[in-house]
Each structure stands twice: as C-alpha cells, then as structure tokens.
Amino acid sequence: MGQPVVHFEIGCTDAARTGEFYARLFDWTIRPSGPGSLIDTEACSGIQGHLTALGHEPHRYIAFYVEVDDLLSYIAKAESLGGHMLVQPVELPHGSFAWLADPDGNIVGLWKPKPPATC
C-alpha cells in the first residue's frame, strides 16, 4: 500500500489576498494560525491545508505532504532516485516535516506525525 497524501500548502506573497481568493473561489474557511493560515475545506472527504507567505523564496508554490514513518530514509530514497532535499527535518508540536524536490524541481513535503500520547 502506498503512502497517503495528508496535507497541502499554498505559498504566496500576499496571504490576505490569496486567502480571500481561495475562500471566495472554493468556499473554504481561512483562519490565521501562527505565521500562516489554516485552510478548512469543511468537506467530509479530502484533505485540509494551509497557506503561508514565507517572506523569502520560494514565494509561489503549491506542495503536497505525504505521511511517512522516517523522514531521513525517504529523503535518502528520493536522492537515490534523482531528487534532493530542500528543507531538513523541522520539529513541530504535532510532528515533523521536511521538503524535497523531485527531479523536475517540484516541492514535495514529507510529514511524520508524533505518536499519540498514552495514559
């Protein structure tokens, strides 16, 4: 079984303008959250996402995130297949992510969720 796509991200230079565009186009709810904004599609199916204005390159991009169990092993596998790492693993409260580029330079996000807390 393949690894699931679990999230998407839209990069932009003007978060307010871009958020308004997608909110009006697709009836998504866009809520500020930290340095970015969460995108809630309010759909029963599909995945949720976020948009962000990084303040540096890349300014305009769309990335999808694939859930994996080991970021570094997937980065190594991508490199063996002609891709390369763009962003080293970054820890977040609910997991960690990294970015890689496929052989054509497309951004692919890797996501490793933290295991659920046990009692």
BELPEGI-V867210 format. One record per backbone hydrogen bond with DSSP energy under -0.5 kcal/mol. CO is the residue of the C=O (numbers start at 1). NH is the residue of the N-H. If there is no record, write none. Layout:
BEGIN
<<CO;NH> <CO;NH>>
END
This chain:
BEGIN
<<4;6> <4;67> <7;65> <8;50> <9;11> <9;63> <10;52> <11;61> <14;18> <15;19> <16;20> <17;21> <18;22> <19;23> <20;24> <21;25> <22;26> <22;28> <23;27> <28;30> <29;31> <29;40> <31;38> <33;36> <35;53> <36;33> <37;51> <38;31> <38;40> <39;41> <39;49> <40;29> <48;8> <49;39> <50;10> <51;37> <52;12> <52;54> <59;61> <61;11> <63;9> <64;109> <65;6> <65;7> <66;111> <70;74> <71;75> <72;76> <73;77> <74;78> <75;79> <76;80> <77;81> <78;81> <78;83> <79;82> <84;101> <87;99> <90;97> <92;95> <94;114> <95;92> <96;112> <97;90> <98;110> <99;86> <99;87> <100;108> <101;84> <102;105> <106;102> <107;64> <108;100> <109;66> <110;98> <111;68> <111;113> <112;96>>
END
